Amino acid sequence: MMVAVFGGGHSGTAQVRYSIRPLPTDSLLHLRIATTFTGEADGVTRFALPDDRFGVASLHRWVRDVEAGPNVRLAAREPGVYEVSHEPRAEVQVVYTVAYDPNEAGFKPFGPSVDAHHFHFFGAQWMARVGAEKGAHEVVRSIEVEFDDTDWDGAWASSYGVGPGPHRIQASDYDLDYSVVAGGAYRTATAQCQGRPVLTAVHGDFAIADETVFALTDSVVCGQRSVFSDFDHPFFTVFITERDDLEAGAPLLHGFTAFLDPGASEEELRWLLAHEMIHTWLPRSARVFEAEHPDAPESRTRWFHEGFTEYLARLTLVKQGLLPRSWMVEQTNEDLRRLAYQPYRTLTLDELDAATQASRYNGVHHRLHYVRGALLALNWDARIRRASEGEHSLVDPIRALLREARANDGAIEIAALSRLFESFGVDAAADIERYLEGGVLLPPELDAFAPDYALRSEELPRFEPGFDVVHWIESGAIVDLKPGGTAERAGLREGMRIRRRGNAAPWHGRWDPSQPIILIVGEDEPRRFEFSATGPSMQVPVFVAVDESSSD
Ligand SMILES: [Zn+2]
């Protein structure tokens, strides 16, 4: 990997200093950002306004009042990019206001969270890039970030450091995109994990008490660090922000951020914290890649980065006593059911890549990686425990993998991953070839939850709405309508386009066969169709308690 350090001749000093000042307005908090930097030797420096990677197109539209200091000229070069003219190597200041309005932008799951009382921005959403063009892993920037809290009595937190700063960091553009500043009506608490601060910042009106959220965050963060014997982060910031209908997050350079529905249960919070915390290792500290597919889409390794993350989240929650083993078994059974209903369950990695390359990759493809990856992790864990007579678990090769990735800039080749697992008795390469590259349906290991759970089978109805399900998922249109089938009898016709659906996504665990599925056709005069999609029964493998009274 080529690494170029932007600028030069200023080693030890920050090349761009960002000062952040919240500007309260009637309905929104704006951020006034002052950047200070040493201009290029030829007297012209590129200055690019924030460019989001989390779903807000042309975020620079919400940036206003771009101003430069004396003896500096600003010229707009292209939308969102300025050319700054100055004396050669002069110290230059450019100031701008981020005035993002979520009501104008519409709902973006990972868009900035902002109102009159709080704000949460990813680096990609507030930070201008000075000099070299923004470019993923290739550029390492040296920056300083500080909070200018004159006239500001709200809380704030960031992933750059604990306290107002200035915090100095060296990071790639990718890492800067995945950083966060937040403030206002956040409640914060700081705990120590092996003498290193863990700051938790919570915003929202949750059903779970703050004390519980703080305590859970601390036990998940510190507990997982013990599991993986990794206490490297000098500090760590966890953001938990209210967002309707969402349970999702993102790993940061030193922390993670999570968005959670205000009505979420404590179980959902435990799961979300554990999942996002595992992401600080996978892929954050150990990104798997395939040497023979260097330009493959990110989805190529999602079975590992998401599936293994999901399995390890469950495993560590149970190990730490934060959720019972019966919960983990039920999660696994739910995966097995979803896999049985997955219309893509036998797709190969190449076929999934092709879908990505043709921009056909959809949410159902996406979930396949999670389910298939978690099941593969379960099987490997079972084999490791069997081969070592219970002495080792999946955690051991993952620890070794983290060590190896650390020595290799945070990346690990899939062949190296296979070798590590092989040393624990798992023929990983053969499984990857058969089940992922070959698309063979993955059977669970019989003894994965032995001795208290055994693999049995459960009778479930097939999902048969009476038309081509894959075509419907990919295009929204009804084709291959079965003559005399329930859909046709309910009034659906060939070529109709489905606008919305209800109780009709068994691959996401959202189908109650005892109730009709609901399909809405047409935009202006929507027509609603309700009918049974229950087909003949099928056998699905599930784990059941051998002795009900001894489970848990
Ligand atoms: Zn994830």
Boltz pocket constraint, residues with backbone or C-beta under 6 A from the ligand:
constraints:
  - pocket:
      binder: B
      contacts: [[A, 275], [A, 279], [A, 305], [A, 306], [A, 309]]
      max_distance: 6.0
